[in-house]
Amino acid sequence: MLYQRSSQLFAEAEKVIPGGVNSPVRAFKAVGGTPIFVKSAQGAYLYDEDGNRLIDYINSWGPMILGHAYEPVVNAITEKAKLGTSFGMPTELETQIAALAISMVPGIDKIRFVNSGTEACMSAVRLARGFTKRDKIIKFAGCYHGHSDSFLIQAGSGAITFGTPNSPGVTAGTAKDTLLAAYNDLGNIHDLIAANPNEIAAIIIEPVAGNMGCIPPAEGFLQGLRDLCDANGILLIFDEVMTGFRLARGGAQELYNIKADIVAFGKVIGGGLPVGAFAARAEIMNHLAPLGPVYQAGTLSGNPLAMAAGLAMLQKLNEDESVFKRLEEKTAYLEAGIRNVLSENGVVYTINRVGSMISVHFDEGAVTDFKSAGKGDNESFRKFFHGLVAEGVYIAPSAYETWFISDALTYEDLDFTIAAIDKVSKSL
Ligand code: PMP
């Protein structure tokens, strides 16, 4: 495949945008080479500026669960755009999407919309602190909750890819209120709570970690967290930015039958437009301004185009629950195919998967936390990534990211992908 035009566009971008990108992982630093510039996308496919077609396993890092340019979403956006694009005043649409989201997700009475997953998690933590009148939070090493200061401490995703899990610019004062735990290690949480009595406002977790590759919660882990939170007056925050409206209608809360106190959303809830949201029972949400003292706001929050896209997406997922079953079946088929060809070709690997989130690690042994996620062979990953791109298959350009499967993928696409992996894995 030729990347002449992508290379030219990247060179132009580098002059005016730091690193040529508006979000670091896009720069291909981990895998080398030139980022691919996208011209358009339809269904399961990306079309780049050089005229190549790629089967997409990123799907905008999750939102495009029904494929690109999904017609009901595109129609909803275009119709709304003709009526004005932002008012800074309330609209009926906001109540409609709020009511629908609340009906789909367990345990929430009220929801507030923001513009990104970062804002959702940041606001969820502020609300937890305001509600409990405590300052500290516990986060897990390798989990990513966006780029707000309190979370850039052993963060996952691009933060690990670039080797800067702790960012300069985060003050020591902020960092001291974020306590770190190891994913899947309840003993660790127990110790942190004992060492900080009545000081911890919240534990924030990705209920299925997706930012150090995909890591499922161990049996009993989420229930253990729930019990420790209940016993100690701590709020449990599920960051369902990746898992929400993806693993089930009601997200990881439904899949694992565990209720969080506050839930953060992003990605699917906006249908591909910039949307995040956070939600909880009324007792907690009523602490937010203008009802309560915890301040949170946004000029573009509840934007009509974003709400129209999100509503069209949620309506589809609400009407047709078979989507989740199909996603599970397609991803299980992909997993089995990948296992088969990697084993036949003698490649050392571990695959983790929950529903339509899957990741391939080039290492043996269970990948259960940040430490074990870091053991993979990055050189093999680089070859794997570029080999797949050459075959017309696009996966995340970092070993620490999850693949997101869309319902637009056909079994022919999956077979094509498995054949490409077979070919590429012979040269690893
Ligand atoms: N939480 C999780 C679990 C995420 O995966 C992400 C983004 N990948 C975020 C929060 C931040 O969302 P955003 O990039 O929309 O700010």
Boltz pocket constraint, residues with backbone or C-beta under 6 A from the ligand:
constraints:
  - pocket:
      binder: B
      contacts: [[A, 61], [A, 115], [A, 116], [A, 117], [A, 118], [A, 119], [A, 121], [A, 144], [A, 145], [A, 146], [A, 147], [A, 157], [A, 206], [A, 210], [A, 211], [A, 239], [A, 240], [A, 241], [A, 242], [A, 266], [A, 267], [A, 275], [A, 276]]
      max_distance: 6.0
